[in-house]
């Protein structure tokens, strides 16, 4: 004779835990050991909550089959968060729930900087609005424009539209109330690239080579600055570069990882910003530079460029201190009304290579960008700078 536990397992077939609507509230219904169970989830009947309820149904089903069923039901009640009790956010929980599921879906392929700089601000903006955007998108939009700038509101609405589109694909929502809404708001225009001339570049390099400030010298960073100017790589790529990514004679560099700063923490990424892995052939002066700072018994995992205390270079710290101090000392901290940063070394490399006659496709391969970006952001500007109206 089989045990009662075996009979319970036999009755608990896959799919026996059902999600049911009772007065517009979702509950789980199932029979176990001859007893009918009704588990109220405290969720209204919406497509998103239906998905959450189904997840709970699968959890109950699994516990029954493994003999771990919680007869008190507490394990199966959705956890209430502090934000649900917050009057500022209690009306937008559906939108937050959808958005957070969307972000979780994107996280495995998103960079830490994208999560921190793109997704987290959207979460913050949603929580500042009292209205649930899934129920009244127009009212939500009005509130959004009161709590942030027009350009940030535009980016938020664009991201929410993408989240709803994803939600529709996965049957979490039935419509996209934000579709096209962001297009009515003006987009902020990116600052056009500003490059140093070859003479200005060399002045900056010379200033780092000879820097001997009172109490603090930034001469240590001279090889790092030269590398930025001579490769056009992103600062985070130079900071994360290891000797194992440079061939033995220093004639080629493999750019395939970086170190980024997120909320004050330095995080290594096993890819570049655009996920484009590329080889870079070193000109003679760059090859000699790398050979001059490379030791014979170098560890392949050791960083090529390090801070004075032998640690990871802090991009923000270097920009605000070493870079700002040196370039301001020679009057090159501002150009064309733009405060120059180490990233302008990249703009300088691209611009000077374009002036030397290299194609947008070639330059794009060197710097890990698309030829379209090179054409639109750099070459178009150069052409306009050179063109003059015809005397008619």
N, C-alpha and C positions, 0 to 999 in steps of 0.2 A: 504493500500500500504506500502510495507516495505521500510525502509530507504536505502540510498545509501551505508551507512556503512555496513548494513546487506548484500547487494549484494557483497561488497568487501570481506566480511568474507566468503561468500558462494563460491567465486571463489578461495579463498586462501586455497585450500585443502592441507592436508599433502603430501609433496613430490612435490609440484608445483614449488618450488625454485630449479632450476637445476644447476649443476656445468658443465661448458662447456670449451673446449679447443679452444682458438682462437690464432692462430700463436704461439703455444706452451706456451701461457699464460692463466692462469685460470681466469674465470669470472663467476659470478652468473647471471642467466637469469630467469626472471619470469614476469608474467603479473599481474598488479594490477589496478583495476578500469578502465580497458580497455586500459591501457598504458603498453607498453613493456619496461622493465627495463633491463639494462646491467651494472653490477657492476664489474669493473675490480679490481682484488685483488693484482695485481703486483707480482704474484707468478708464477714460471715456473711449468710446468706440471711434477711433480714427485709423486711417491706413497705417500710420507710423506706430500707434499703440498696438494695432493688430499684430504687427511684426514683433514687437517687444513681448506681447502675450504668447505668440507662437514659440519664441525662444524659451519662455518659462515652461510652456507645455513640454518641450523637448527635454528640459531639465528634470521635470517631474517624472517623465517617462523613463529617463535614464536611471533616476534614483530608485524607482520601483523595480526595474529589472536587476539592479545590483543590490537590492535589499537595504537601501539607504534612505528610504522615504521618511520625510519629516512630517509626522502626524500633526504637529502644531501649526503647520503651514508657514511658519515665520521665514523659513529659508526661501520661500517662493514669492514673498511679497516684494514688489519693487522697492529698492532702498530710497527713502526720501532724503534729499540733500538739503543743506542749509539754504540754498538759493530758492528752493520751493517755498520756504517760509518767509522769504524776503519780499516785501510788497513791491520792490522795484523790479523784480524779475519773475514773479509768480505767473504773470499773464503770458510770458514768452517762452515757457518751458518746452512747448512743442517745437518751436523754431530752434531753440538751443539743442534739443535732443537730436533733431535731424542734422544740424550743423556739426555737432560733436561726432556723430556716427560717420559723417562724410569725411571729417578730418582724420578719424581713426583709419578709414579706408585708404586715405592718401599717405599717411605717415610712413609706411615702409619704403616709399620711393621719393619722399620729400626730404630736402636738406634741412638741417637744424635751423639755418638762417631763414628759410622759407616758412617754417613753422612759427618761428619767433617773430618774424617781420611781416608776414602776410596773414597767416591763419589766426594767431593769437589776438591781433587787433580787432578782427571781425568778431571774435567771441566777446571781447570787451564791449564793443559797440552794441551788440545784440542785448547784452545784459543791462545796458544803460537805458534801453527803451522799454516802456511798460506794455506796449501793444504787441500781441503775437502777430508777427508778419505773415504767418500762414493763414490767418483769419482776416486780417485787414492790412494788406500790403501798402495802400496809400497812406493810411494813418501812421504806419510804421516808418514810412519814408519821411514824413513830416517830422516825426520825433528824431529820426536819425540825423537829419540836417541841423537839428538844434544841439546835438551832443558832439558833433564833429565837423570837420571842414567839408566843403563841397567835393574836393578831390578824394578824400578818404571815404565819404559817403558813396561816391561813385564806385570805388574799388570794392566796398563792402557789398553793395547791391549786385555787382558783377559776380562776386564770389557766391552770394546766396542764390543767384540764378543758376550757377553751375551746380550748387548743392541740390537744388530742387530738381534739376534735370537728371542728376544722378539718382535722386530719390524716386523719380518716376520710373526710371529704368529698372529699379529694384522693388517697385511696387510699395514704396513707403509713403508716397504722397500721390495724389491723383492729378495735380496740376502744378504749374510753375507760375505763381503770382508775380514773380520778379522779372519775368522774361522781357528783355529789352528796356527795362526801367532805367538802367544806368546810363543809357544813351542820351537821355535828356539832360544829363549833367555834364558840364565841361570837364574834360580830362586835364590834369596838370601836365604841362609839357616838360619833358626831361631836359636838364641843363645840357646845352650843346657841348661837345668835347672841346676842351681848350688845351692846346699843346704848347710846349716850349719850343723855341727854335733850337737848332743844333748848338749854337753858341751859348744860349741860356742853359741848356742841359749840361754842357761841359763846365760852366761856371758853378753849377750846383754840385757836380761831382768833385770839382777842385775844392769847393768849400768844405765838403765832408772829409776829403783827404787831409786837409790841413786844420780841421777844427780843433781848437784847444781852449774851450770855454773855462771860465772861472769855476772850479769845483766840479765841473762835469764836461767831459769831452765826448763828442758824438762821432769821432773818427772811426770808432769800432764799426759803425754802420755803413762805411764807405763801400765795401764790396756788395752789400745788400742793395744799396741805391744804384750802383752800376748795373747790377743784375736786372733790376726793374727796368731801367732805361734801355738796356741792350737786348732784352728778350720780349718786352711788351706783355709779360705774364701778369696775372692778377697778383696783388700783394699776398693774398691768402695762399696762392700756389707756391710762391717763393718761400713763405714762412714754413709751409709743410713739406718742402722738398728735402728728400733724403739722398745720401750719397749712393745708395743702391739704385737710384733712378738716373744716374749719370754713368755713361760708359767709362771704362778705365782711363782712356786718354782724354777724357772730358770733351770729346768732339760732338757728342749728342746727349740731349736731355729728354727724358720721358716724363711729360706732365700728365699725371693720372690721379693725383690726390692733393689734398689741401688741408689747412688747419683754419677753422673759422671761429670767431668769437660770438657766443650766444649768451646773453645775459651775464656777461663777465666771465664765462667759462670758455676755455679753449677746447674745441672739439675737432678731432681728425675726421675728415671725410675721405673715403676711398674712391673719390671721383672729383672731377673739377666742377665748377659752377654749372656749366652747360652739359655735363656728363660726356664731354668730348675728350677722349684720351688722344694725345698727340705727341709726336717726336719733333724735336727742335734741333736743327743742325747749327752748331755754334760757330760764329765768325772767329777769326784768329784772336782778337783781343779778349773775347769772352772765354775762349778756351784757355788762354794764358791766365786769366783771372782765377778760374776754377782750379787750375793746376797749382797756382801759387798758394791757395788756402787749403789744399787737400793734402793730408798726411799719408804716408806710405801704408800704415796699418789701420786705415780708417774702417770703422764699423759701418756696414751698408745701411743700418737702421738709424745712424746718427744724422741729425739735421745738418744741412749745409750752412745755414745761417742761424745763429743763436744770439740771445741777448748777452750783454756784458757779464751777467752772472751765470752764463752757460745754460740758460733755460730757453723756453719758447718765446720768440719775439711777440710782444703784445701789439697788434696792429694799431689799435686806438691810442695806446700809450706812446708808441713811436710817432704817430701822426701828430699828436698834440704837443709832444715835447721835442724830440730830436729833430724831426722834419721841420716843424714850425720854427724852431729856434734857428736852424741853419739857413733855411731859405729866406726868412725875414731879415737875417743879417746882411744879405746881399740884395735885398729889395725885390725878391722874386716870389714872395708869398701870395701876392694877388696879381692876376693878369686878366685883362678884359673884364674887370669887375667880378671875377670869380676867385674865391679862396682856393688856392692850389693844394692838392693832397698827393700822397704817393701814387694814387690811382692815375694821376695825370701823367705819370711816367709811361703808362700804357698808351694813353692818348698820343703822347709824344712819339713813341716808337711807331705806331700805326701811321701817323701823319707823315713822319719823315720817310718811312718806307714807301708810302704812296707818292710823295714828291720825287723819290728816287726812281719811280717808274714801275714799281711792282704792281701786279694786278690785284684786284680785290680778293680773288679766289686764293692766291698765294698767301696774302697777308692773313686772310681768315684762317688758313690752315696753321700758320705760325702762332696765332694768338688764341686759337680755340673759339672762334666765333663763326657766324655765317657771312658769306660774301654779301648778302643783302644788307646786313647791319653795317658792314664796312662801306658799302656804296651809299646808303642813306644817311649815316651819321657822320662820315668822314669825307668821302669823295665829293658828295654834293656840296658840302661846305667849302671845300677847296676850290671847286669849279666856280662857285659864286664869288669867292674872294678874288679870283683871277679875271672873271668876266667884267667887261665894262660896256655901257650902252654905246651904240654907234652914233656918231655925229650925223644928224640928218637935217 
